[in-house]
Amino acid sequence: MSIQLPQAFIDKYQQLLGVEAEDFFAAITTASTNKGFRLNPLKTQAQSMLTKYYPDSLQKAPYAAEGYLGEVSGRSLLHQAGYVYSQEPSAMIVASVAQAKPGEKVLDLCAAPGGKSTQLAGQLQQQGLLVANEIMPKRAKILSENLERWGARNVVVTNHAPEQLVAFFPQFFDKIVVDAPCSGEGMFRKDEEAIRQWQADTPENCAKRQKLILAEAVKMLKPGGELIYSTCTFAPEENEEIISWLVETYDFTIAPIDLGNQNVSCGRSEWGSVAGLERTLRLWPHLNAGEGHFVARLRLSADNIKQLTEVPAATLDKEKTRKSKKKAKVSSDKGQLTKEQLRLWQEFSTQFPIPFTGQLKAFGEHLWLVPEQLPTLQQLKVLRAGLHLGEFKKNRFEPSFALAMALEQPKNYPHCLLTISEWKKYVRGETITSDGNQGWVVLIVDEIAVGFGKEVQGQIKNFYPKGLRFN
């Protein structure tokens, strides 16, 4: 069934696109969409496991080296273990443009549900720092869960409005990705709700919000750093006009984007007011693969000639601080382990030596390996402060699901091998029979770590997180 577009949308793009308009409308209203997924480069056996479990689904997707066309169930083994991430193929272009390098400090400012952040984490290769922020609490929780499965150790997940982050990260990041909330025109053929919500003034209203977000993002970017701005809309008001505003307001230049031989379109210089807009990228449904997207790569002057608004000291008002402490105990303590906690951790780590770098910190009863480059967490609402190692309970340390996801060579630790049928019991929360008595074990299917269990007298007690269980 074809899609009915708003008349004001039709009138607008007939004027903007001229002879292209007919093909443009046909692509939106009648063409099908492609589904895709990305492979996790942090998992050492990812390629071989993908080939084994999806031998007929290995058609490469555009815009990302690890991207494939096809559909992966969210309840499949590879998805639950963080080996793949479902993502619309054209959405992969944003992080590909960012090209985060190991050791860099990167902010994904509007990060949920996690497509860009997982891709950026893969690029960083566990080096440097990624702060993945989401303003909406429920979406931030989903973001955190997706990054947990991904096995990323150098990622911090925060839950703040952009203006609340500035005091903690003034001129801090090498790269900032802003995949801005937008009018969603590029999603019309896959999301009818986006069509119903669209009004003639939606792009203009979104542009106002985008400027507010970007004004705060700029304050967190190092001189010489890069801002990657993207939307999933066709509207010039939210794309070329926003880039023009950034260049005219701040000391930015539009940097070229090199994606090799990818079939992409250039930004339209006639839709903005500064030179270089042809160096931005657009994806059109009638010209390129995937849905509608816009991406620009901007570089802030190393001299930072234009002065940014003075950044206040890292503090929030009392009301925000009170709420922050209630929502995120991880940020309310200094993190020093007690003698008992240190004893329990050392006892566990004799069997599970962790070769990762970072600061060992206890927030309440939870033990974290915090990235070295991270500034203070106090007063920040933090859902994930690096790698969650586990929880201290009465006379024992209980390892986390996140730790199992982060182990690079799980068979080097005490482990038990599961069949697929046993894995299905595990994710349902059932106890599994065995013939050993090893205590804590990594549970593995083929080469894939799926979580922790405790093997006691011929049974493996189930420690798969209750919130992730399914039938």
Sine and cosine of phi, psi and omega as CSV:
sin_phi,cos_phi,sin_psi,cos_psi,sin_omega,cos_omega
0.00,0.00,0.75,-0.66,-0.05,-1.00
-0.96,0.27,0.36,-0.93,-0.05,-1.00
-1.00,-0.08,0.65,-0.76,0.05,-1.00
-0.99,-0.11,0.90,-0.43,-0.02,-1.00
-1.00,0.03,0.52,-0.85,0.07,-1.00
-0.88,0.48,0.62,-0.78,-0.05,-1.00
-0.88,0.47,-0.60,0.80,0.01,-1.00
-0.90,0.43,-0.56,0.83,0.07,-1.00
-0.92,0.40,-0.70,0.71,0.01,-1.00
-0.87,0.49,-0.74,0.67,-0.01,-1.00
-0.87,0.50,-0.67,0.74,-0.04,-1.00
-0.89,0.46,-0.74,0.67,-0.10,-1.00
-0.99,0.13,-0.33,0.94,0.20,-0.98
-0.89,0.45,-0.65,0.76,0.02,-1.00
-0.94,0.33,-0.67,0.74,-0.05,-1.00
-0.96,0.29,-0.62,0.79,-0.14,-0.99
-0.98,-0.18,-0.30,0.96,0.04,-1.00
0.85,0.53,-0.86,-0.52,-0.09,-1.00
-0.92,0.39,-0.34,0.94,0.03,-1.00
-0.97,0.26,-0.33,0.94,-0.21,-0.98
-0.84,0.54,-0.66,0.75,-0.07,-1.00
-0.88,0.48,-0.73,0.69,0.03,-1.00
-0.91,0.41,-0.61,0.79,0.02,-1.00
-0.87,0.49,-0.76,0.64,0.00,-1.00
-0.90,0.43,-0.63,0.78,0.00,-1.00
-0.90,0.44,-0.63,0.77,0.00,-1.00
-0.91,0.42,-0.59,0.80,0.00,-1.00
-0.95,0.30,-0.66,0.75,-0.19,-0.98
-1.00,0.01,-0.37,0.93,-0.10,-0.99
-0.81,-0.58,-0.40,0.92,-0.08,-1.00
-0.97,0.24,0.46,-0.89,0.01,-1.00
-1.00,0.06,0.28,-0.96,0.03,-1.00
-0.96,-0.27,0.41,-0.91,0.04,-1.00
-0.97,-0.26,0.62,-0.79,0.14,-0.99
-0.98,-0.19,0.40,-0.92,-0.03,-1.00
-0.44,-0.90,0.07,-1.00,0.06,-1.00
-0.43,-0.90,0.34,-0.94,0.05,-1.00
-0.89,-0.46,0.54,-0.84,0.07,-1.00
-1.00,0.03,0.57,-0.82,-0.04,-1.00
-1.00,0.02,0.93,-0.36,-0.02,-1.00
-0.96,0.29,-0.17,0.99,0.03,-1.00
-0.98,0.17,-0.25,0.97,0.02,-1.00
-1.00,-0.08,0.89,-0.47,-0.16,-0.99
-0.91,0.42,-0.46,0.89,-0.02,-1.00
-0.97,-0.24,0.32,0.95,-0.14,-0.99
-0.87,0.49,-0.73,0.68,-0.08,-1.00
-0.90,0.43,-0.70,0.71,-0.02,-1.00
-0.92,0.39,-0.59,0.80,0.02,-1.00
-0.94,0.33,-0.59,0.81,0.07,-1.00
-0.89,0.45,-0.69,0.72,0.00,-1.00
-0.89,0.46,-0.60,0.80,-0.01,-1.00
-0.94,0.33,-0.71,0.70,-0.13,-0.99
-1.00,-0.01,-0.33,0.94,0.02,-1.00
-0.72,-0.69,0.88,0.48,-0.08,-1.00
-0.90,0.43,-0.39,0.92,-0.04,-1.00
-0.97,-0.24,0.21,0.98,-0.11,-0.99
-0.83,-0.56,0.60,0.80,-0.13,-0.99
-0.95,-0.32,0.60,0.80,0.12,-0.99
-0.99,0.14,0.86,-0.51,-0.07,-1.00
-0.90,0.43,0.61,-0.80,0.09,-1.00
-0.99,-0.10,0.42,-0.91,0.08,-1.00
-0.97,0.26,0.25,-0.97,0.23,-0.97
0.98,0.18,-0.16,0.99,0.03,-1.00
-0.51,-0.86,0.70,-0.71,-0.05,-1.00
-0.88,0.48,-0.55,0.84,-0.04,-1.00
-0.99,-0.11,0.18,0.98,-0.10,-0.99
-1.00,0.05,0.59,-0.81,0.05,-1.00
-0.70,-0.71,0.47,-0.88,0.12,-0.99
-1.00,0.04,0.58,-0.81,-0.01,-1.00
0.75,-0.67,0.05,-1.00,-0.07,-1.00
-0.86,-0.51,0.73,-0.69,0.05,-1.00
-0.87,-0.48,0.77,-0.64,0.00,-1.00
-0.92,0.38,0.66,-0.75,0.07,-1.00
-0.92,0.40,-0.23,0.97,0.03,-1.00
-0.97,-0.26,0.20,0.98,0.02,-1.00
-0.98,0.19,0.32,-0.95,0.02,-1.00
-0.85,0.53,-0.74,0.67,-0.08,-1.00
-0.92,0.40,-0.57,0.82,0.03,-1.00
-0.95,0.31,-0.71,0.70,-0.04,-1.00
-0.91,0.42,-0.46,0.89,0.01,-1.00
-1.00,-0.07,0.09,1.00,0.09,-1.00
0.98,0.22,0.35,0.94,0.02,-1.00
-0.99,0.14,-0.43,0.90,0.03,-1.00
-0.68,-0.73,0.37,-0.93,0.06,-1.00
-0.70,-0.71,0.84,-0.55,0.02,-1.00
-0.95,0.30,0.77,-0.64,-0.03,-1.00
-0.36,-0.93,0.68,-0.73,0.07,-1.00
-0.87,0.49,0.75,-0.66,-0.17,-0.98
-0.82,0.58,-0.67,0.74,-0.06,-1.00
-0.93,0.36,-0.40,0.92,0.04,-1.00
-0.93,0.37,-0.29,0.96,0.01,-1.00
-0.95,0.32,-0.27,0.96,-0.10,-0.99
-0.93,0.38,-0.46,0.89,-0.12,-0.99
-0.90,0.44,-0.81,0.59,0.01,-1.00
-0.93,0.37,-0.50,0.87,0.06,-1.00
-0.89,0.45,-0.59,0.81,0.07,-1.00
-0.94,0.34,-0.62,0.78,-0.01,-1.00
-0.89,0.46,-0.64,0.77,0.04,-1.00
0.74,0.67,0.84,0.55,0.03,-1.00
-0.87,0.49,0.67,-0.74,-0.03,-1.00
-0.95,-0.32,0.58,-0.81,0.03,-1.00
-0.78,0.62,0.74,-0.67,0.00,-1.00
0.99,-0.15,-0.27,0.96,-0.01,-1.00
-0.97,0.23,0.38,-0.92,0.13,-0.99
-0.97,-0.23,0.87,-0.50,-0.17,-0.99
-0.81,-0.59,0.65,-0.76,0.10,-1.00
-0.89,-0.45,0.82,-0.57,0.20,-0.98
-0.98,-0.21,0.98,-0.19,-0.25,-0.97
-0.97,0.23,-0.55,0.83,-0.01,-1.00
-0.84,-0.54,0.96,0.27,-0.41,-0.91
-1.00,-0.03,-0.45,0.89,-0.10,-1.00
-0.90,0.43,0.54,-0.84,0.10,1.00
-1.00,0.05,-0.13,0.99,0.09,-1.00
0.72,-0.70,0.03,1.00,-0.01,-1.00
-0.86,0.51,-0.77,0.64,0.00,-1.00
-0.93,0.38,-0.68,0.73,-0.06,-1.00
-0.90,0.44,-0.67,0.74,0.03,-1.00
-0.91,0.42,-0.60,0.80,0.03,-1.00
-0.93,0.37,-0.67,0.74,0.04,-1.00
-0.91,0.42,-0.65,0.76,0.03,-1.00
-0.88,0.48,-0.63,0.78,0.06,-1.00
-0.89,0.45,-0.64,0.77,0.02,-1.00
-0.92,0.40,-0.60,0.80,-0.03,-1.00
-0.95,0.31,-0.37,0.93,0.06,-1.00
0.83,0.56,0.68,0.73,0.06,-1.00
0.93,0.37,0.23,0.97,0.00,-1.00
-0.89,-0.46,0.59,-0.81,-0.06,-1.00
1.00,0.07,-0.48,-0.88,-0.09,-1.00
-0.56,-0.83,0.71,-0.71,0.15,-0.99
-0.86,-0.51,0.85,-0.53,0.15,-0.99
-0.98,-0.21,0.89,-0.45,0.00,-1.00
-0.96,-0.29,0.92,-0.40,-0.10,-0.99
-0.92,-0.40,0.60,-0.80,0.09,-1.00
-0.58,-0.82,0.78,-0.63,-0.10,-1.00
-0.96,0.26,-0.52,0.86,-0.06,-1.00
-1.00,0.04,0.84,-0.54,-0.10,-1.00
-0.84,0.54,-0.69,0.72,-0.04,-1.00
-0.91,0.41,-0.64,0.77,0.03,-1.00
-0.94,0.34,-0.55,0.84,0.05,-1.00
-0.89,0.45,-0.60,0.80,0.03,-1.00
-0.90,0.43,-0.67,0.74,0.04,-1.00
-0.90,0.44,-0.67,0.74,0.06,-1.00
-0.84,0.55,-0.73,0.68,-0.02,-1.00
-0.89,0.45,-0.66,0.75,0.01,-1.00
-0.90,0.43,-0.65,0.76,0.00,-1.00
-0.91,0.41,-0.64,0.77,0.03,-1.00
-0.95,0.32,-0.51,0.86,0.08,-1.00
-0.88,0.48,-0.75,0.66,0.02,-1.00
-0.88,0.47,-0.55,0.84,-0.07,-1.00
-0.92,0.39,-0.33,0.94,0.03,-1.00
0.98,0.18,0.31,0.95,0.00,-1.00
-0.98,0.21,0.77,-0.64,-0.06,-1.00
-0.99,-0.17,-0.34,0.94,-0.13,-0.99
-0.96,-0.28,0.53,0.85,-0.08,-1.00
-0.89,-0.46,0.72,-0.70,0.09,-1.00
-0.89,-0.45,0.77,-0.64,0.02,-1.00
-0.96,-0.29,0.84,-0.53,0.00,-1.00
-0.89,-0.46,0.34,-0.94,-0.05,-1.00
-0.76,-0.65,0.99,0.15,-0.08,-1.00
-0.60,-0.80,0.38,-0.93,0.28,-0.96
-0.95,0.31,0.51,-0.86,-0.06,-1.00
-0.80,0.60,-0.66,0.75,-0.06,-1.00
-0.91,0.41,-0.37,0.93,0.02,-1.00
-0.98,0.18,-0.34,0.94,-0.01,-1.00
-0.99,0.12,-0.41,0.91,-0.17,-0.99
-0.84,0.55,-0.68,0.74,-0.06,-1.00
-0.89,0.45,-0.43,0.91,-0.04,-1.00
-1.00,-0.01,-0.39,0.92,-0.09,-1.00
-0.73,-0.68,0.79,0.62,-0.02,-1.00
-0.93,0.37,0.82,-0.57,0.00,-1.00
0.69,0.72,0.77,0.64,-0.20,-0.98
-0.97,-0.25,-0.60,0.80,-0.23,-0.97
-1.00,-0.08,0.61,-0.79,0.12,-0.99
-0.96,0.27,-0.59,0.81,0.00,-1.00
-0.63,-0.78,0.63,-0.77,0.09,-1.00
-0.79,-0.62,0.80,-0.61,0.05,-1.00
-0.97,-0.24,0.83,-0.55,0.08,-1.00
-0.86,-0.51,1.00,-0.10,0.14,-0.99
-1.00,-0.01,1.00,0.00,-0.31,-0.95
-0.97,0.26,0.55,-0.83,0.19,-0.98
-0.83,0.55,0.72,-0.69,-0.14,-0.99
-0.56,-0.83,-0.07,-1.00,-0.05,-1.00
-0.97,0.25,-0.18,0.98,0.15,-0.99
0.93,0.36,0.39,0.92,-0.02,-1.00
-0.87,0.49,-0.53,0.85,0.00,-1.00
-0.93,0.37,-0.23,0.97,-0.01,-1.00
-0.98,-0.21,0.13,0.99,-0.11,-0.99
-0.82,0.57,-0.65,0.76,-0.11,-0.99
-0.99,0.17,-0.12,0.99,0.07,-1.00
-0.89,-0.46,-0.08,1.00,-0.07,-1.00
-0.58,-0.81,0.99,-0.10,-0.03,-1.00
-0.92,0.40,-0.43,0.90,0.04,-1.00
-0.89,0.45,-0.57,0.82,0.05,-1.00
-0.88,0.47,-0.58,0.81,0.05,-1.00
-0.93,0.37,-0.69,0.72,-0.04,-1.00
-0.90,0.44,-0.54,0.84,-0.04,-1.00
-0.99,0.13,-0.27,0.96,-0.09,-1.00
-0.96,0.29,0.73,-0.68,0.15,-0.99
-0.79,-0.62,0.25,-0.97,-0.04,-1.00
-0.86,0.52,-0.51,0.86,-0.03,-1.00
-1.00,-0.09,0.08,1.00,-0.01,-1.00
-0.86,0.51,-0.74,0.67,0.02,-1.00
-0.85,0.53,-0.66,0.75,0.00,-1.00
-0.90,0.44,-0.68,0.73,0.03,-1.00
-0.91,0.42,-0.63,0.77,0.04,-1.00
-0.91,0.42,-0.62,0.78,0.00,-1.00
-0.88,0.48,-0.61,0.79,0.04,-1.00
-0.89,0.46,-0.68,0.73,0.02,-1.00
-0.92,0.39,-0.65,0.76,0.01,-1.00
-0.88,0.48,-0.63,0.78,0.02,-1.00
-0.91,0.42,-0.62,0.78,0.04,-1.00
-0.89,0.45,-0.69,0.73,0.01,-1.00
-0.91,0.42,-0.71,0.70,-0.06,-1.00
-0.93,0.38,-0.57,0.82,0.02,-1.00
-0.87,0.49,-0.56,0.83,0.05,-1.00
-0.98,0.19,-0.62,0.79,0.00,-1.00
-0.87,0.50,-0.66,0.75,-0.04,-1.00
-0.86,0.52,-0.57,0.82,-0.02,-1.00
-0.92,0.40,-0.32,0.95,-0.03,-1.00
-0.99,-0.17,0.01,1.00,-0.06,-1.00
-1.00,-0.10,0.74,-0.68,0.06,-1.00
-0.90,0.44,0.52,-0.86,0.23,-0.97
-0.83,0.55,0.76,-0.65,-0.09,-1.00
1.00,0.05,-0.08,1.00,0.00,-1.00
-0.98,0.20,0.11,-0.99,-0.05,-1.00
-0.87,-0.49,0.68,-0.74,0.10,-0.99
-0.94,-0.33,0.85,-0.52,0.08,-1.00
-0.97,-0.25,0.90,-0.43,-0.06,-1.00
-0.93,-0.36,0.70,-0.71,0.00,-1.00
-0.53,-0.85,0.40,-0.92,0.14,-0.99
-0.61,-0.80,0.21,-0.98,0.14,-0.99
-0.91,-0.41,0.77,0.64,0.02,-1.00
-0.69,-0.73,0.35,-0.94,0.06,-1.00
-1.00,-0.02,-0.25,0.97,-0.22,-0.98
-0.88,0.47,0.85,-0.53,0.07,-1.00
-0.85,0.52,-0.53,0.85,0.00,-1.00
-0.86,0.51,-0.50,0.87,-0.05,-1.00
-0.98,-0.19,-0.04,1.00,-0.08,-1.00
-0.85,-0.53,-1.00,-0.03,-0.03,-1.00
-0.86,0.52,-0.60,0.80,0.00,-1.00
-0.94,0.34,-0.57,0.82,0.07,-1.00
-0.92,0.39,-0.68,0.73,0.03,-1.00
-0.89,0.45,-0.66,0.75,0.06,-1.00
-0.86,0.51,-0.69,0.72,0.02,-1.00
-0.88,0.47,-0.68,0.74,0.01,-1.00
-0.89,0.46,-0.70,0.71,-0.02,-1.00
-0.92,0.40,-0.63,0.78,-0.03,-1.00
-0.97,0.24,-0.45,0.89,-0.08,-1.00
-1.00,-0.05,-0.58,0.81,-0.06,-1.00
-0.85,-0.52,0.07,-1.00,-0.07,-1.00
-1.00,-0.02,0.87,0.50,-0.01,-1.00
-0.97,-0.23,0.51,-0.86,0.27,-0.96
-0.86,-0.52,0.49,-0.87,0.01,-1.00
-1.00,0.09,0.90,-0.43,-0.06,-1.00
-1.00,0.05,0.53,-0.85,0.06,-1.00
-0.94,0.35,0.41,-0.91,0.01,-1.00
-0.86,-0.50,0.81,-0.59,-0.02,-1.00
-0.90,-0.44,0.95,-0.30,0.07,-1.00
-0.91,-0.41,0.44,0.90,0.02,-1.00
0.94,0.34,-0.74,-0.67,-0.06,-1.00
-0.99,-0.12,0.37,0.93,-0.01,-1.00
-0.90,0.43,0.60,-0.80,0.04,-1.00
-0.99,0.13,0.99,-0.10,0.02,-1.00
-0.77,-0.64,0.26,-0.97,0.03,-1.00
-0.93,-0.36,0.40,-0.92,0.01,-1.00
-1.00,0.05,0.42,-0.91,0.17,-0.98
-0.88,0.47,0.36,-0.93,-0.07,-1.00
-0.99,-0.12,0.94,-0.34,-0.06,-1.00
-0.89,0.46,-0.47,0.88,-0.02,-1.00
-0.96,0.28,-0.17,0.99,0.00,-1.00
-0.99,-0.12,0.09,1.00,0.04,-1.00
-0.71,-0.70,-0.21,-0.98,-0.12,-0.99
-0.75,-0.67,0.24,0.97,0.03,-1.00
-0.77,-0.64,0.33,-0.94,0.04,-1.00
-0.97,0.25,0.48,-0.88,0.11,-0.99
1.00,-0.10,0.04,1.00,-0.04,-1.00
-0.91,0.42,-0.34,0.94,0.06,-1.00
-0.93,0.36,-0.20,0.98,0.06,-1.00
-1.00,0.09,-0.13,0.99,0.14,-0.99
-0.99,0.13,0.23,-0.97,-0.07,-1.00
-0.87,-0.49,0.58,-0.81,0.14,-0.99
-0.78,-0.63,0.54,-0.84,0.19,-0.98
-0.89,-0.45,0.86,-0.52,0.02,-1.00
-0.94,-0.35,0.66,-0.75,-0.04,-1.00
-0.91,0.41,-0.40,0.92,0.01,-1.00
-1.00,-0.04,-0.10,0.99,-0.04,-1.00
-0.85,-0.53,-0.49,0.87,-0.14,-0.99
-0.74,-0.68,0.30,-0.95,0.03,-1.00
-0.96,0.30,0.62,-0.78,0.08,-1.00
0.99,-0.10,-0.18,-0.98,-0.04,-1.00
-1.00,0.02,-0.03,-1.00,-0.05,-1.00
-0.97,0.23,0.77,-0.63,0.06,-1.00
-0.57,-0.82,0.40,-0.91,0.12,-0.99
-0.72,-0.69,0.69,-0.72,0.02,-1.00
-0.64,-0.77,0.68,-0.73,0.10,-1.00
-0.71,-0.70,0.53,-0.85,0.02,-1.00
-0.86,-0.51,0.91,-0.42,-0.08,-1.00
-0.90,-0.43,0.65,-0.76,0.01,-1.00
-0.91,-0.41,0.80,-0.60,0.02,-1.00
-0.99,0.14,0.68,-0.74,-0.02,-1.00
-0.82,0.58,0.68,-0.74,0.05,-1.00
-0.91,0.41,-0.43,0.90,0.05,-1.00
-0.99,0.14,-0.35,0.94,0.00,-1.00
0.75,0.67,0.80,0.59,-0.14,-0.99
-0.87,0.50,-0.70,0.71,-0.01,-1.00
-0.98,0.22,0.83,-0.56,-0.10,-1.00
-0.95,0.31,0.72,-0.69,0.10,-1.00
-0.99,0.10,0.36,-0.93,0.08,-1.00
-0.85,0.53,0.67,-0.74,-0.03,-1.00
-0.86,0.51,0.75,-0.66,-0.05,-1.00
-1.00,0.02,0.77,-0.64,0.00,-1.00
-0.96,0.29,0.22,-0.97,0.07,-1.00
-0.90,0.44,0.37,-0.93,-0.09,-1.00
-0.96,0.29,1.00,0.05,0.05,-1.00
-0.44,-0.90,0.50,-0.87,0.09,-1.00
-0.90,-0.44,0.32,-0.95,0.01,-1.00
-0.93,0.37,0.25,-0.97,-0.15,-0.99
-0.87,0.50,-0.63,0.78,-0.04,-1.00
-0.91,0.41,-0.70,0.72,0.01,-1.00
-0.91,0.41,-0.61,0.79,0.02,-1.00
-0.90,0.44,-0.69,0.73,0.00,-1.00
-0.87,0.50,-0.71,0.70,0.01,-1.00
-0.92,0.40,-0.62,0.78,0.00,-1.00
-0.87,0.50,-0.68,0.73,-0.03,-1.00
-0.92,0.38,-0.55,0.84,0.02,-1.00
-0.94,0.35,-0.64,0.77,-0.12,-0.99
-0.99,0.12,-0.45,0.90,-0.13,-0.99
-0.60,-0.80,1.00,0.08,-0.01,-1.00
-0.89,0.45,-0.35,0.94,0.00,-1.00
-0.84,0.54,-0.45,0.89,-0.09,-1.00
-0.98,-0.20,0.14,0.99,-0.12,-0.99
-0.98,-0.19,-0.17,0.99,-0.04,-1.00
-0.90,-0.43,0.32,-0.95,0.04,-1.00
-0.99,0.17,-0.35,0.94,0.17,-0.98
0.99,-0.16,0.07,1.00,-0.02,-1.00
-0.96,0.27,0.73,-0.69,0.00,-1.00
-0.97,0.24,0.58,-0.82,0.16,-0.99
-0.97,0.24,0.24,-0.97,0.03,-1.00
-0.86,0.51,-0.65,0.76,0.00,-1.00
-0.92,0.39,-0.67,0.75,0.03,-1.00
-0.89,0.46,-0.68,0.74,0.01,-1.00
-0.89,0.45,-0.64,0.77,0.03,-1.00
-0.89,0.46,-0.71,0.70,-0.02,-1.00
-0.91,0.41,-0.62,0.78,0.02,-1.00
-0.92,0.38,-0.70,0.72,0.00,-1.00
-0.89,0.46,-0.60,0.80,0.04,-1.00
-0.89,0.45,-0.70,0.71,0.03,-1.00
-0.92,0.40,-0.69,0.73,-0.13,-0.99
-0.96,0.26,-0.14,0.99,0.15,-0.99
-0.92,0.39,-0.56,0.83,0.08,-1.00
-1.00,0.01,-0.48,0.88,-0.02,-1.00
-0.82,-0.57,0.94,0.35,0.02,-1.00
-0.91,0.42,0.80,-0.61,-0.09,-1.00
-0.98,-0.21,0.91,-0.41,-0.10,-0.99
-1.00,0.04,0.34,0.94,-0.10,-1.00
-1.00,-0.02,0.49,-0.87,0.07,-1.00
-1.00,-0.06,0.42,-0.91,0.03,-1.00
0.50,-0.87,0.02,-1.00,0.02,-1.00
-0.99,-0.12,0.83,-0.55,0.02,-1.00
-0.99,0.16,0.89,-0.45,-0.05,-1.00
-0.69,-0.73,0.62,-0.79,0.07,-1.00
-0.95,-0.30,0.83,-0.55,0.12,-0.99
-0.93,-0.36,0.97,-0.24,-0.16,-0.99
0.92,0.39,-0.80,-0.61,0.01,-1.00
-0.99,-0.12,0.08,1.00,-0.05,-1.00
-0.98,-0.19,0.70,-0.71,-0.02,-1.00
-0.97,-0.26,0.76,-0.65,-0.05,-1.00
-0.80,-0.59,0.50,-0.87,0.22,-0.98
-0.96,-0.26,0.97,-0.24,-0.16,-0.99
-1.00,-0.03,0.72,-0.70,0.02,-1.00
-0.83,0.56,0.62,-0.78,-0.06,-1.00
-0.88,0.48,-0.58,0.81,-0.13,-0.99
-1.00,0.10,0.05,1.00,-0.08,-1.00
-0.99,0.16,0.77,-0.64,0.10,-0.99
-0.96,0.27,-0.17,-0.99,-0.06,-1.00
-0.83,0.55,0.61,-0.80,0.07,-1.00
-0.99,-0.13,-0.14,0.99,-0.08,-1.00
-0.87,0.49,0.74,-0.67,0.01,-1.00
0.98,0.21,-0.09,1.00,0.09,-1.00
-1.00,0.09,0.60,-0.80,0.14,-0.99
-1.00,0.06,0.97,-0.24,-0.11,-0.99
-0.89,-0.45,0.83,-0.56,0.07,-1.00
-1.00,-0.03,-0.47,0.88,-0.03,-1.00
-0.57,-0.82,0.87,-0.49,-0.10,-1.00
-0.95,-0.31,0.74,0.67,-0.10,-0.99
0.97,-0.24,-0.74,-0.67,-0.01,-1.00
-0.98,-0.18,0.87,-0.49,0.08,-1.00
-0.98,0.20,0.93,-0.37,-0.06,-1.00
-0.99,0.14,-0.55,0.83,0.00,-1.00
0.37,-0.93,-0.26,-0.97,-0.11,-0.99
-0.74,-0.67,0.66,-0.75,0.10,-1.00
-0.99,0.11,0.81,-0.59,0.07,-1.00
-0.83,-0.56,-0.02,-1.00,-0.10,-0.99
-0.84,0.54,0.93,-0.38,0.09,-1.00
0.89,0.47,0.37,0.93,0.03,-1.00
-0.37,-0.93,0.30,-0.95,0.14,-0.99
-0.92,-0.39,0.76,-0.65,-0.04,-1.00
-0.94,-0.34,0.93,-0.38,-0.06,-1.00
-0.92,0.38,0.43,-0.91,-0.09,-1.00
-1.00,-0.08,0.31,-0.95,0.16,-0.99
-0.87,0.49,-0.63,0.78,-0.01,-1.00
-0.86,0.51,-0.63,0.77,0.02,-1.00
-0.90,0.44,-0.67,0.74,0.04,-1.00
-0.87,0.50,-0.63,0.77,-0.01,-1.00
-0.93,0.36,-0.41,0.91,-0.08,-1.00
-1.00,-0.03,-0.23,0.97,-0.05,-1.00
-0.93,0.38,0.81,-0.59,-0.09,-1.00
-0.99,0.12,-0.53,0.85,0.03,-1.00
-0.78,-0.62,0.96,0.27,-0.15,-0.99
-0.88,0.48,-0.43,0.90,-0.01,-1.00
-0.97,0.26,-0.13,0.99,0.08,-1.00
-0.99,0.17,-0.10,0.99,-0.02,-1.00
-0.92,-0.39,0.26,-0.97,0.13,-0.99
-0.79,0.61,0.78,-0.62,-0.11,-0.99
-0.47,-0.88,0.28,-0.96,0.14,-0.99
-0.76,-0.66,0.66,-0.75,0.02,-1.00
-1.00,0.00,0.72,-0.69,0.02,-1.00
-0.92,-0.39,0.50,-0.87,0.21,-0.98
-0.99,0.11,0.18,-0.98,0.05,-1.00
-0.87,0.48,-0.64,0.77,0.00,-1.00
-0.91,0.40,-0.59,0.81,0.06,-1.00
-0.94,0.35,-0.60,0.80,0.06,-1.00
-0.88,0.48,-0.64,0.76,0.02,-1.00
-0.89,0.46,-0.59,0.81,0.11,-0.99
-0.92,0.40,-0.65,0.76,-0.03,-1.00
-0.87,0.49,-0.73,0.69,-0.04,-1.00
-0.96,0.28,-0.21,0.98,0.13,-0.99
-1.00,0.06,-0.17,0.99,0.00,-1.00
1.00,-0.05,0.23,0.97,-0.06,-1.00
-1.00,0.08,0.39,-0.92,0.11,-0.99
-0.98,0.18,0.58,-0.81,-0.04,-1.00
-0.90,-0.45,0.68,-0.74,0.02,-1.00
-0.99,0.15,0.52,-0.85,0.03,-1.00
-0.52,-0.86,-0.12,-0.99,0.00,-1.00
-0.81,-0.58,0.40,0.92,-0.05,-1.00
-0.79,-0.62,-0.10,-1.00,-0.04,-1.00
-0.49,-0.87,0.77,0.63,-0.15,-0.99
-0.99,0.13,-0.26,0.97,-0.17,-0.99
0.99,0.11,-0.67,-0.74,-0.03,-1.00
-0.91,0.42,0.73,-0.68,0.01,-1.00
-0.66,-0.75,0.53,-0.85,0.21,-0.98
-0.99,0.12,0.76,-0.65,0.04,-1.00
-1.00,-0.06,0.75,-0.66,-0.16,-0.99
-0.75,-0.66,0.71,-0.71,0.17,-0.98
-0.93,-0.38,0.87,-0.49,-0.16,-0.99
0.83,0.55,-0.93,-0.35,0.05,-1.00
-0.95,-0.31,0.13,0.99,-0.23,-0.97
-0.98,-0.20,0.89,-0.45,0.12,-0.99
-0.95,0.31,0.76,-0.65,-0.06,-1.00
-0.89,-0.46,-0.10,0.99,0.01,-1.00
0.51,-0.86,-0.08,-1.00,0.03,-1.00
-0.97,-0.26,0.47,-0.88,0.19,-0.98
-0.64,-0.77,0.15,-0.99,0.06,-1.00
-0.83,-0.56,0.92,-0.38,-0.06,-1.00
-1.00,0.03,0.91,-0.41,-0.05,-1.00
-0.70,-0.72,0.90,-0.43,0.12,-0.99
0.77,0.64,0.79,0.61,0.12,-0.99
0.99,0.12,0.13,0.99,0.07,-1.00
-0.74,-0.67,0.57,-0.82,0.09,-1.00
-0.96,-0.28,0.95,-0.32,0.04,-1.00
-0.94,0.33,0.62,-0.78,-0.17,-0.99
-1.00,0.00,0.83,-0.56,0.07,-1.00
-0.85,-0.52,0.40,0.92,0.11,-0.99
-0.92,0.39,0.74,-0.67,-0.10,-1.00
-0.81,0.58,0.75,-0.66,-0.05,-1.00
-0.86,0.51,-0.58,0.82,0.00,-1.00
-0.94,0.33,-0.22,0.98,-0.02,-1.00
-0.96,-0.27,-0.08,1.00,-0.07,-1.00
-0.94,0.34,0.52,-0.86,0.04,-1.00
-0.42,-0.91,0.32,-0.95,0.00,-1.00
-1.00,-0.06,0.00,0.00,0.00,0.00
